[in-house]
Amino acid sequence: MNAQTNTSLDDKKQAATAWFASLRDQICARFESIEDQYTGAPDLESGRFARKTWNREGGGGGVMSIMHGRVFEKVGVNISTVHGVFSDEFRDKIPGAETTGDFWAAGISLVAHMRNPHVPAAHMNTRFITTSKSWFGGGGDLTPLLPDEINAAKFHLAMQSACDAHDPDYYPKYKKWCDDYFYLPHRDEPRGAGGIFYDNLDSGNWDADFAFTRDVGIAFKDGYSAIVEASMNQPWSDAERHEQLVRRGRYVEFNLLYDRGTLFGLKTGGNIEAILMSMPPQVRWP
């Protein structure tokens, strides 16, 4: 379990970067296929992802992939590979960056906001970060904007299956981490139905940690896509749409007040448009 890999750090970086791009391509293709399957909005065109590259002044950059469609009101699937030096105020907060502040990070980040209030919103990201240390992090969570125990159970089963294939302790540990993390203290409520969240994963076996991270991405792609396909034809009312927009406000509040990924992107000179990609296209506060 703790066997060290002989793979060089540069090779690890290349493998992780290639995987995040591959997963992006797989997810975008699957979501566009869902758009083509849907026949419930004949007045709207089937959505397609538009890509936009960006460069980071301090080193690296990324690619944004955004789609506005018939099923996906707004979905972004972004990848990035950045490197540089953390600011003095931020380096003490990152493991292994205390001395020089040097870092390298690659990852994928996805947020989906749906037209139909019965189709839950979702978030997923996985990443590989190196300083003087290196580790994986990420996860996925479901945000049903209307009560949805069935889809929540389906999503958790997909995440648990990915975890159990690697370590039976992962799912209960990472589920609790997700429940604790995706929580709004000022409202005393969870952001949604949860999922899994992990960080600083460095078991001593890089290949195993990378395999787990890949499986989390695949489990999200397949599990969430199946939920969307099963729910997208449900009828909804104006009142349900209103409630959806109100609940989206919780998403905005969490991301701007508490989200580590948002803070990391802002503190490392990331692309503001990509960092705020998670914001919903429409939202209401009562």
MARDOKOL-44950 format. One record per residue: residue number from 1; residue in three letters; x, y, z of N, C-alpha, C in turn. Coordinates in steps of 0.2 Angstrom, whole numbers, plus 5000, padded with zeros to 4 digits. Layout:
N
(rec NUM 'ALA' (X Y Z) (X Y Z) (X Y Z));
...
//
This chain:
286
(rec 1 'MET' (5004 4994 5000) (5000 5000 5000) (5004 5006 5000));
(rec 2 'ASN' (5010 5006 5004) (5014 5012 5004) (5020 5012 5000));
(rec 3 'ALA' (5020 5007 4995) (5026 5007 4990) (5027 5013 4986));
(rec 4 'GLN' (5033 5015 4986) (5035 5021 4982) (5035 5020 4975));
(rec 5 'THR' (5033 5025 4971) (5034 5024 4964) (5040 5027 4961));
(rec 6 'ASN' (5043 5024 4956) (5049 5026 4953) (5048 5032 4948));
(rec 7 'THR' (5042 5034 4947) (5040 5039 4942) (5043 5046 4944));
(rec 8 'SER' (5046 5050 4940) (5049 5056 4942) (5044 5061 4943));
(rec 9 'LEU' (5045 5067 4946) (5040 5072 4948) (5038 5075 4941));
(rec 10 'ASP' (5042 5076 4936) (5040 5079 4930) (5035 5074 4926));
(rec 11 'ASP' (5037 5068 4927) (5032 5063 4923) (5025 5063 4927));
(rec 12 'LYS' (5026 5064 4933) (5019 5064 4937) (5015 5070 4935));
(rec 13 'LYS' (5019 5076 4934) (5015 5082 4932) (5012 5081 4925));
(rec 14 'GLN' (5016 5078 4921) (5013 5077 4914) (5007 5072 4914));
(rec 15 'ALA' (5008 5067 4918) (5002 5062 4918) (4996 5065 4921));
(rec 16 'ALA' (4997 5069 4926) (4991 5072 4929) (4988 5077 4925));
(rec 17 'THR' (4992 5081 4922) (4990 5086 4917) (4986 5083 4911));
(rec 18 'ALA' (4989 5078 4908) (4985 5074 4903) (4979 5071 4905));
(rec 19 'TRP' (4978 5069 4911) (4972 5066 4913) (4967 5071 4914));
(rec 20 'PHE' (4968 5076 4917) (4963 5082 4918) (4960 5084 4911));
(rec 21 'ALA' (4965 5084 4906) (4962 5086 4899) (4958 5081 4896));
(rec 22 'SER' (4960 5075 4897) (4956 5069 4895) (4949 5069 4898));
(rec 23 'LEU' (4949 5070 4905) (4943 5069 4908) (4938 5075 4906));
(rec 24 'ARG' (4941 5081 4905) (4937 5087 4902) (4934 5085 4896));
(rec 25 'ASP' (4938 5082 4891) (4935 5080 4885) (4929 5075 4885));
(rec 26 'GLN' (4930 5070 4890) (4925 5065 4891) (4919 5068 4893));
(rec 27 'ILE' (4919 5072 4898) (4913 5075 4901) (4910 5080 4896));
(rec 28 'CYS' (4914 5084 4893) (4910 5088 4888) (4907 5084 4882));
(rec 29 'ALA' (4910 5079 4880) (4906 5074 4875) (4900 5071 4878));
(rec 30 'ARG' (4900 5069 4884) (4894 5066 4887) (4889 5071 4888));
(rec 31 'PHE' (4890 5077 4890) (4885 5082 4892) (4882 5085 4885));
(rec 32 'GLU' (4886 5085 4880) (4884 5087 4873) (4879 5082 4871));
(rec 33 'SER' (4880 5075 4872) (4876 5070 4870) (4869 5070 4874));
(rec 34 'ILE' (4869 5072 4880) (4863 5073 4884) (4859 5079 4881));
(rec 35 'GLU' (4862 5084 4879) (4859 5090 4875) (4855 5087 4869));
(rec 36 'ASP' (4859 5083 4865) (4856 5081 4859) (4850 5076 4860));
(rec 37 'GLN' (4850 5072 4866) (4845 5068 4868) (4838 5071 4870));
(rec 38 'TYR' (4839 5077 4872) (4833 5080 4875) (4829 5084 4870));
(rec 39 'THR' (4822 5083 4870) (4817 5085 4865) (4812 5090 4869));
(rec 40 'GLY' (4813 5092 4875) (4808 5095 4879) (4808 5103 4878));
(rec 41 'ALA' (4813 5105 4874) (4813 5113 4873) (4815 5114 4865));
(rec 42 'PRO' (4810 5113 4861) (4811 5113 4854) (4813 5120 4851));
(rec 43 'ASP' (4812 5125 4855) (4813 5132 4854) (4821 5134 4855));
(rec 44 'LEU' (4824 5129 4859) (4831 5131 4860) (4836 5126 4856));
(rec 45 'GLU' (4841 5128 4855) (4846 5124 4851) (4850 5120 4856));
(rec 46 'SER' (4852 5114 4854) (4856 5109 4858) (4863 5113 4859));
(rec 47 'GLY' (4865 5113 4866) (4871 5116 4868) (4877 5113 4865));
(rec 48 'ARG' (4882 5117 4865) (4889 5115 4863) (4894 5119 4867));
(rec 49 'PHE' (4899 5116 4869) (4904 5120 4873) (4908 5124 4869));
(rec 50 'ALA' (4909 5130 4871) (4914 5135 4868) (4920 5135 4873));
(rec 51 'ARG' (4926 5135 4870) (4932 5135 4874) (4936 5142 4873));
(rec 52 'LYS' (4939 5143 4878) (4943 5150 4879) (4949 5148 4883));
(rec 53 'THR' (4955 5150 4880) (4961 5149 4883) (4963 5155 4887));
(rec 54 'TRP' (4967 5155 4892) (4969 5160 4896) (4977 5159 4899));
(rec 55 'ASN' (4980 5164 4899) (4987 5163 4902) (4988 5167 4908));
(rec 56 'ARG' (4992 5164 4913) (4993 5167 4919) (5000 5171 4919));
(rec 57 'GLU' (5000 5177 4921) (5006 5181 4921) (5012 5178 4925));
(rec 58 'GLY' (5010 5175 4930) (5016 5172 4934) (5018 5165 4932));
(rec 59 'GLY' (5014 5162 4927) (5016 5156 4924) (5010 5151 4923));
(rec 60 'GLY' (5010 5148 4918) (5005 5143 4916) (4998 5147 4913));
(rec 61 'GLY' (4993 5143 4914) (4986 5145 4911) (4981 5140 4911));
(rec 62 'GLY' (4976 5141 4907) (4971 5135 4907) (4966 5136 4901));
(rec 63 'VAL' (4961 5132 4901) (4956 5132 4896) (4949 5132 4899));
(rec 64 'MET' (4945 5137 4898) (4938 5137 4900) (4934 5133 4895));
(rec 65 'SER' (4929 5129 4897) (4924 5126 4892) (4917 5128 4895));
(rec 66 'ILE' (4913 5132 4892) (4907 5134 4894) (4901 5132 4889));
(rec 67 'MET' (4896 5130 4892) (4890 5128 4888) (4884 5131 4891));
(rec 68 'HIS' (4880 5134 4887) (4873 5136 4888) (4868 5132 4884));
(rec 69 'GLY' (4864 5127 4887) (4860 5123 4882) (4853 5122 4884));
(rec 70 'ARG' (4850 5117 4882) (4843 5116 4883) (4842 5113 4890));
(rec 71 'VAL' (4847 5108 4892) (4846 5105 4898) (4851 5108 4903));
(rec 72 'PHE' (4857 5110 4901) (4862 5113 4906) (4861 5121 4904));
(rec 73 'GLU' (4858 5124 4909) (4857 5131 4908) (4864 5135 4908));
(rec 74 'LYS' (4869 5132 4912) (4876 5135 4912) (4880 5129 4915));
(rec 75 'VAL' (4885 5127 4911) (4890 5122 4914) (4896 5124 4912));
(rec 76 'GLY' (4901 5124 4916) (4908 5125 4915) (4913 5119 4917));
(rec 77 'VAL' (4917 5118 4912) (4922 5112 4914) (4929 5115 4912));
(rec 78 'ASN' (4932 5117 4917) (4939 5121 4916) (4945 5117 4918));
(rec 79 'ILE' (4950 5117 4915) (4956 5114 4917) (4962 5120 4917));
(rec 80 'SER' (4967 5119 4921) (4972 5123 4922) (4978 5120 4924));
(rec 81 'THR' (4984 5123 4922) (4991 5121 4925) (4994 5127 4926));
(rec 82 'VAL' (4996 5129 4932) (4999 5135 4934) (5005 5134 4939));
(rec 83 'HIS' (5010 5138 4939) (5015 5138 4943) (5018 5145 4945));
(rec 84 'GLY' (5022 5145 4950) (5025 5151 4952) (5027 5151 4959));
(rec 85 'VAL' (5026 5157 4962) (5028 5158 4969) (5022 5161 4973));
(rec 86 'PHE' (5020 5158 4979) (5015 5161 4983) (5017 5167 4986));
(rec 87 'SER' (5012 5172 4987) (5014 5178 4991) (5016 5176 4998));
(rec 88 'ASP' (5019 5181 5002) (5021 5179 5008) (5015 5178 5013));
(rec 89 'GLU' (5010 5181 5012) (5004 5181 5016) (5000 5174 5015));
(rec 90 'PHE' (5002 5171 5009) (4998 5165 5008) (5002 5158 5009));
(rec 91 'ARG' (5009 5159 5008) (5013 5153 5008) (5012 5149 5014));
(rec 92 'ASP' (5011 5152 5020) (5011 5148 5026) (5005 5144 5027));
(rec 93 'LYS' (5000 5145 5023) (4994 5141 5023) (4994 5135 5018));
(rec 94 'ILE' (4999 5134 5015) (5000 5129 5010) (5005 5124 5012));
(rec 95 'PRO' (5004 5118 5013) (5009 5113 5015) (5015 5113 5010));
(rec 96 'GLY' (5021 5113 5013) (5027 5113 5009) (5029 5119 5006));
(rec 97 'ALA' (5025 5125 5007) (5027 5131 5003) (5030 5136 5008));
(rec 98 'GLU' (5031 5134 5014) (5033 5139 5019) (5040 5143 5018));
(rec 99 'THR' (5044 5139 5015) (5051 5142 5014) (5052 5146 5008));
(rec 100 'THR' (5051 5143 5002) (5052 5147 4996) (5046 5149 4993));
(rec 101 'GLY' (5040 5146 4994) (5034 5148 4991) (5032 5146 4984));
(rec 102 'ASP' (5037 5141 4982) (5036 5139 4975) (5030 5134 4975));
(rec 103 'PHE' (5027 5134 4969) (5021 5129 4969) (5020 5127 4961));
(rec 104 'TRP' (5017 5122 4960) (5014 5120 4954) (5008 5116 4955));
(rec 105 'ALA' (5003 5118 4951) (4996 5115 4952) (4992 5114 4945));
(rec 106 'ALA' (4989 5108 4945) (4985 5106 4939) (4979 5103 4941));
(rec 107 'GLY' (4973 5105 4938) (4967 5102 4940) (4961 5103 4935));
(rec 108 'ILE' (4956 5100 4937) (4949 5101 4933) (4944 5103 4938));
(rec 109 'SER' (4940 5108 4936) (4934 5110 4940) (4928 5111 4936));
(rec 110 'LEU' (4923 5108 4938) (4916 5108 4935) (4911 5111 4939));
(rec 111 'VAL' (4906 5115 4937) (4900 5117 4940) (4894 5117 4935));
(rec 112 'ALA' (4889 5113 4936) (4883 5113 4932) (4877 5116 4935));
(rec 113 'HIS' (4874 5121 4932) (4867 5123 4934) (4862 5122 4929));
(rec 114 'MET' (4857 5119 4931) (4852 5116 4926) (4846 5120 4925));
(rec 115 'ARG' (4843 5119 4920) (4836 5123 4919) (4831 5120 4923));
(rec 116 'ASN' (4830 5114 4923) (4825 5110 4926) (4826 5110 4934));
(rec 117 'PRO' (4822 5113 4938) (4823 5113 4945) (4823 5106 4948));
(rec 118 'HIS' (4821 5101 4945) (4821 5094 4947) (4828 5090 4946));
(rec 119 'VAL' (4832 5094 4941) (4839 5091 4940) (4844 5094 4944));
(rec 120 'PRO' (4847 5091 4949) (4851 5094 4954) (4857 5097 4950));
(rec 121 'ALA' (4859 5103 4953) (4866 5106 4951) (4871 5101 4954));
(rec 122 'ALA' (4877 5102 4951) (4883 5098 4954) (4889 5102 4953));
(rec 123 'HIS' (4894 5099 4957) (4901 5102 4957) (4906 5096 4958));
(rec 124 'MET' (4911 5097 4954) (4917 5092 4954) (4923 5095 4953));
(rec 125 'ASN' (4929 5094 4957) (4935 5096 4955) (4940 5091 4958));
(rec 126 'THR' (4946 5090 4954) (4951 5086 4956) (4958 5089 4954));
(rec 127 'ARG' (4963 5089 4958) (4969 5092 4957) (4975 5089 4960));
(rec 128 'PHE' (4981 5091 4957) (4987 5088 4959) (4992 5094 4960));
(rec 129 'ILE' (4994 5095 4966) (4998 5101 4969) (5005 5099 4971));
(rec 130 'THR' (5010 5102 4969) (5017 5101 4972) (5020 5108 4974));
(rec 131 'THR' (5023 5107 4980) (5027 5112 4983) (5034 5109 4984));
(rec 132 'SER' (5036 5109 4991) (5041 5104 4992) (5038 5097 4994));
(rec 133 'LYS' (5032 5097 4994) (5028 5091 4995) (5023 5091 4989));
(rec 134 'SER' (5019 5085 4988) (5015 5084 4983) (5009 5080 4986));
(rec 135 'TRP' (5003 5082 4983) (4997 5078 4985) (4991 5079 4980));
(rec 136 'PHE' (4986 5075 4981) (4980 5076 4977) (4974 5078 4981));
(rec 137 'GLY' (4969 5081 4978) (4963 5083 4982) (4957 5084 4977));
(rec 138 'GLY' (4952 5085 4980) (4946 5086 4976) (4940 5083 4979));
(rec 139 'GLY' (4935 5081 4974) (4929 5077 4976) (4923 5080 4972));
(rec 140 'GLY' (4917 5078 4974) (4911 5080 4970) (4905 5080 4975));
(rec 141 'ASP' (4901 5085 4973) (4895 5085 4978) (4889 5087 4974));
(rec 142 'LEU' (4883 5085 4976) (4877 5087 4973) (4873 5092 4977));
(rec 143 'THR' (4869 5096 4973) (4866 5102 4976) (4859 5102 4973));
(rec 144 'PRO' (4854 5097 4976) (4847 5097 4973) (4844 5104 4976));
(rec 145 'LEU' (4841 5107 4972) (4838 5114 4974) (4831 5113 4976));
(rec 146 'LEU' (4828 5107 4974) (4822 5105 4977) (4824 5098 4981));
(rec 147 'PRO' (4820 5096 4986) (4821 5090 4990) (4822 5084 4985));
(rec 148 'ASP' (4827 5080 4985) (4828 5074 4980) (4832 5069 4983));
(rec 149 'GLU' (4829 5065 4987) (4832 5060 4991) (4834 5054 4986));
(rec 150 'ILE' (4831 5053 4981) (4832 5047 4976) (4839 5049 4973));
(rec 151 'ASN' (4839 5055 4970) (4845 5056 4966) (4851 5057 4971));
(rec 152 'ALA' (4850 5060 4977) (4855 5060 4981) (4858 5053 4983));
(rec 153 'ALA' (4854 5049 4984) (4856 5042 4985) (4860 5039 4980));
(rec 154 'LYS' (4858 5040 4973) (4861 5038 4968) (4868 5041 4967));
(rec 155 'PHE' (4869 5047 4969) (4875 5051 4968) (4880 5048 4973));
(rec 156 'HIS' (4878 5047 4980) (4882 5044 4985) (4884 5037 4983));
(rec 157 'LEU' (4880 5033 4980) (4882 5027 4979) (4888 5027 4974));
(rec 158 'ALA' (4887 5031 4969) (4893 5032 4964) (4899 5034 4967));
(rec 159 'MET' (4899 5039 4972) (4905 5041 4975) (4908 5035 4980));
(rec 160 'GLN' (4903 5032 4983) (4905 5026 4988) (4909 5021 4984));
(rec 161 'SER' (4906 5019 4978) (4909 5014 4974) (4916 5016 4972));
(rec 162 'ALA' (4917 5022 4970) (4924 5024 4968) (4929 5024 4974));
(rec 163 'CYS' (4926 5025 4980) (4930 5025 4986) (4932 5018 4988));
(rec 164 'ASP' (4927 5014 4988) (4927 5007 4991) (4932 5003 4987));
(rec 165 'ALA' (4933 5005 4980) (4938 5001 4976) (4945 5002 4978));
(rec 166 'HIS' (4946 5007 4982) (4953 5009 4985) (4954 5008 4992));
(rec 167 'ASP' (4949 5010 4996) (4950 5009 5003) (4943 5010 5007));
(rec 168 'PRO' (4941 5005 5011) (4934 5005 5014) (4934 5011 5018));
(rec 169 'ASP' (4939 5014 5021) (4939 5019 5025) (4938 5026 5022));
(rec 170 'TYR' (4939 5026 5015) (4938 5032 5011) (4931 5036 5012));
(rec 171 'TYR' (4926 5032 5010) (4920 5035 5009) (4917 5038 5016));
(rec 172 'PRO' (4917 5034 5021) (4914 5038 5027) (4919 5044 5029));
(rec 173 'LYS' (4925 5043 5028) (4930 5049 5030) (4928 5055 5025));
(rec 174 'TYR' (4928 5054 5019) (4928 5059 5014) (4920 5062 5014));
(rec 175 'LYS' (4915 5058 5015) (4909 5060 5016) (4908 5065 5021));
(rec 176 'LYS' (4911 5063 5027) (4910 5068 5033) (4914 5074 5031));
(rec 177 'TRP' (4920 5074 5028) (4924 5080 5026) (4920 5084 5022));
(rec 178 'CYS' (4916 5081 5017) (4912 5085 5012) (4906 5088 5016));
(rec 179 'ASP' (4903 5085 5021) (4897 5087 5025) (4900 5093 5029));
(rec 180 'ASP' (4906 5093 5032) (4908 5098 5036) (4910 5104 5032));
(rec 181 'TYR' (4913 5103 5026) (4916 5108 5022) (4910 5112 5018));
(rec 182 'PHE' (4906 5109 5015) (4901 5112 5011) (4895 5114 5016));
(rec 183 'TYR' (4896 5118 5020) (4891 5120 5025) (4891 5128 5026));
(rec 184 'LEU' (4886 5131 5027) (4885 5138 5027) (4884 5140 5035));
(rec 185 'PRO' (4889 5141 5039) (4888 5143 5046) (4883 5149 5047));
(rec 186 'HIS' (4883 5154 5042) (4879 5160 5044) (4872 5158 5043));
(rec 187 'ARG' (4870 5152 5039) (4863 5150 5039) (4862 5144 5043));
(rec 188 'ASP' (4867 5141 5045) (4867 5135 5049) (4863 5129 5045));
(rec 189 'GLU' (4866 5128 5039) (4863 5123 5034) (4868 5121 5029));
(rec 190 'PRO' (4867 5114 5027) (4872 5112 5022) (4870 5115 5015));
(rec 191 'ARG' (4875 5115 5011) (4874 5118 5004) (4870 5114 5000));
(rec 192 'GLY' (4870 5107 5001) (4866 5103 4997) (4866 5096 5000));
(rec 193 'ALA' (4866 5091 4996) (4866 5084 4998) (4872 5081 4999));
(rec 194 'GLY' (4878 5084 4998) (4884 5082 4999) (4887 5077 4994));
(rec 195 'GLY' (4892 5074 4996) (4896 5069 4992) (4902 5067 4995));
(rec 196 'ILE' (4908 5068 4992) (4914 5067 4995) (4919 5073 4994));
(rec 197 'PHE' (4924 5074 4999) (4929 5079 4998) (4935 5077 5001));
(rec 198 'TYR' (4941 5077 4998) (4947 5075 5001) (4953 5080 4999));
(rec 199 'ASP' (4958 5080 5003) (4963 5085 5002) (4970 5082 5005));
(rec 200 'ASN' (4975 5084 5003) (4982 5082 5005) (4983 5075 5005));
(rec 201 'LEU' (4980 5072 5000) (4981 5064 4999) (4988 5063 4997));
(rec 202 'ASP' (4992 5060 5001) (4998 5057 4999) (5000 5051 5004));
(rec 203 'SER' (4997 5046 5001) (4998 5039 5005) (5005 5036 5005));
(rec 204 'GLY' (5009 5039 5001) (5016 5036 5000) (5016 5032 4994));
(rec 205 'ASN' (5010 5031 4991) (5010 5027 4984) (5006 5032 4979));
(rec 206 'TRP' (5010 5035 4975) (5008 5040 4971) (5003 5037 4966));
(rec 207 'ASP' (5005 5031 4963) (5001 5028 4958) (4994 5026 4961));
(rec 208 'ALA' (4993 5024 4967) (4987 5022 4970) (4983 5029 4971));
(rec 209 'ASP' (4986 5034 4973) (4982 5040 4974) (4980 5043 4968));
(rec 210 'PHE' (4984 5043 4962) (4982 5045 4956) (4976 5041 4953));
(rec 211 'ALA' (4977 5034 4954) (4971 5030 4952) (4965 5032 4955));
(rec 212 'PHE' (4965 5033 4962) (4959 5035 4965) (4956 5041 4962));
(rec 213 'THR' (4960 5046 4961) (4958 5053 4959) (4955 5052 4952));
(rec 214 'ARG' (4958 5048 4948) (4955 5046 4941) (4948 5043 4942));
(rec 215 'ASP' (4947 5038 4947) (4941 5035 4948) (4936 5040 4950));
(rec 216 'VAL' (4937 5044 4954) (4933 5049 4957) (4930 5053 4951));
(rec 217 'GLY' (4934 5055 4946) (4932 5059 4940) (4927 5055 4936));
(rec 218 'ILE' (4929 5048 4935) (4925 5044 4931) (4918 5043 4934));
(rec 219 'ALA' (4918 5042 4941) (4912 5040 4944) (4907 5046 4944));
(rec 220 'PHE' (4910 5052 4945) (4906 5058 4944) (4903 5059 4937));
(rec 221 'LYS' (4907 5058 4932) (4905 5059 4925) (4899 5054 4924));
(rec 222 'ASP' (4900 5048 4925) (4895 5043 4924) (4889 5043 4929));
(rec 223 'GLY' (4890 5044 4935) (4884 5045 4940) (4880 5051 4939));
(rec 224 'TYR' (4883 5056 4938) (4879 5062 4937) (4876 5063 4931));
(rec 225 'SER' (4879 5060 4925) (4876 5060 4919) (4869 5056 4919));
(rec 226 'ALA' (4870 5050 4923) (4864 5046 4923) (4858 5049 4927));
(rec 227 'ILE' (4860 5053 4932) (4855 5057 4936) (4852 5062 4931));
(rec 228 'VAL' (4855 5066 4927) (4853 5071 4923) (4848 5068 4918));
(rec 229 'GLU' (4850 5062 4915) (4846 5059 4910) (4839 5056 4913));
(rec 230 'ALA' (4840 5054 4919) (4834 5051 4922) (4829 5057 4924));
(rec 231 'SER' (4831 5063 4925) (4827 5068 4928) (4825 5074 4923));
(rec 232 'MET' (4828 5074 4918) (4828 5080 4914) (4821 5081 4910));
(rec 233 'ASN' (4817 5076 4910) (4810 5077 4907) (4805 5078 4912));
(rec 234 'GLN' (4806 5078 4918) (4801 5080 4923) (4798 5087 4922));
(rec 235 'PRO' (4792 5087 4922) (4789 5094 4922) (4790 5098 4928));
(rec 236 'TRP' (4790 5105 4927) (4791 5109 4933) (4786 5115 4933));
(rec 237 'SER' (4785 5118 4938) (4781 5124 4939) (4785 5131 4940));
(rec 238 'ASP' (4781 5136 4939) (4784 5143 4940) (4787 5143 4947));
(rec 239 'ALA' (4783 5141 4952) (4785 5141 4959) (4791 5137 4960));
(rec 240 'GLU' (4792 5131 4957) (4798 5127 4958) (4804 5131 4955));
(rec 241 'ARG' (4803 5134 4949) (4808 5138 4946) (4810 5144 4951));
(rec 242 'HIS' (4805 5147 4954) (4807 5152 4959) (4811 5150 4964));
(rec 243 'GLU' (4809 5144 4967) (4813 5141 4973) (4820 5139 4971));
(rec 244 'GLN' (4820 5137 4965) (4827 5135 4962) (4832 5141 4962));
(rec 245 'LEU' (4829 5147 4960) (4833 5153 4959) (4835 5155 4966));
(rec 246 'VAL' (4831 5155 4971) (4832 5157 4978) (4837 5152 4981));
(rec 247 'ARG' (4837 5146 4980) (4842 5141 4983) (4849 5142 4979));
(rec 248 'ARG' (4849 5144 4973) (4855 5146 4970) (4859 5151 4974));
(rec 249 'GLY' (4856 5155 4977) (4859 5160 4981) (4864 5157 4986));
(rec 250 'ARG' (4862 5151 4989) (4866 5148 4994) (4873 5146 4990));
(rec 251 'TYR' (4873 5144 4984) (4879 5142 4980) (4883 5148 4980));
(rec 252 'VAL' (4880 5154 4978) (4884 5160 4978) (4887 5162 4984));
(rec 253 'GLU' (4883 5162 4990) (4886 5164 4996) (4892 5159 4998));
(rec 254 'PHE' (4891 5153 4997) (4897 5148 4999) (4903 5150 4995));
(rec 255 'ASN' (4902 5150 4989) (4908 5151 4985) (4912 5157 4986));
(rec 256 'LEU' (4908 5163 4988) (4912 5169 4989) (4914 5170 4996));
(rec 257 'LEU' (4911 5166 5001) (4913 5167 5008) (4918 5162 5010));
(rec 258 'TYR' (4917 5156 5008) (4921 5150 5011) (4925 5146 5006));
(rec 259 'ASP' (4924 5146 5000) (4927 5141 4995) (4935 5141 4995));
(rec 260 'ARG' (4938 5136 4996) (4946 5136 4996) (4948 5137 4989));
(rec 261 'GLY' (4945 5134 4984) (4947 5135 4977) (4946 5142 4975));
(rec 262 'THR' (4941 5145 4977) (4940 5152 4975) (4946 5156 4978));
(rec 263 'LEU' (4947 5155 4984) (4953 5159 4987) (4960 5157 4984));
(rec 264 'PHE' (4961 5151 4983) (4967 5149 4980) (4968 5152 4973));
(rec 265 'GLY' (4963 5152 4969) (4963 5155 4962) (4965 5163 4963));
(rec 266 'LEU' (4961 5166 4967) (4962 5174 4968) (4969 5175 4971));
(rec 267 'LYS' (4972 5171 4976) (4978 5172 4979) (4984 5170 4974));
(rec 268 'THR' (4983 5167 4969) (4988 5164 4964) (4988 5168 4958));
(rec 269 'GLY' (4984 5173 4957) (4984 5177 4951) (4980 5173 4945));
(rec 270 'GLY' (4975 5169 4947) (4971 5165 4942) (4967 5170 4938));
(rec 271 'ASN' (4964 5167 4933) (4959 5170 4928) (4953 5171 4932));
(rec 272 'ILE' (4951 5178 4933) (4945 5179 4937) (4939 5176 4934));
(rec 273 'GLU' (4938 5176 4927) (4932 5173 4924) (4932 5166 4925));
(rec 274 'ALA' (4937 5163 4925) (4938 5155 4926) (4936 5154 4934));
(rec 275 'ILE' (4939 5158 4938) (4937 5157 4945) (4930 5158 4947));
(rec 276 'LEU' (4927 5163 4944) (4920 5164 4945) (4915 5161 4940));
(rec 277 'MET' (4918 5156 4937) (4914 5152 4932) (4908 5148 4936));
(rec 278 'SER' (4909 5147 4942) (4904 5143 4946) (4898 5147 4948));
(rec 279 'MET' (4898 5154 4946) (4892 5158 4948) (4886 5156 4943));
(rec 280 'PRO' (4880 5155 4946) (4874 5153 4942) (4872 5159 4937));
(rec 281 'PRO' (4869 5157 4931) (4867 5163 4927) (4861 5167 4929));
(rec 282 'GLN' (4857 5164 4933) (4852 5168 4936) (4851 5166 4944));
(rec 283 'VAL' (4849 5171 4948) (4849 5169 4955) (4844 5174 4958));
(rec 284 'ARG' (4841 5173 4964) (4837 5177 4967) (4838 5177 4975));
(rec 285 'TRP' (4837 5182 4978) (4837 5182 4985) (4830 5185 4987));
(rec 286 'PRO' (4826 5181 4992) (4820 5183 4993) (4819 5190 4997));
//
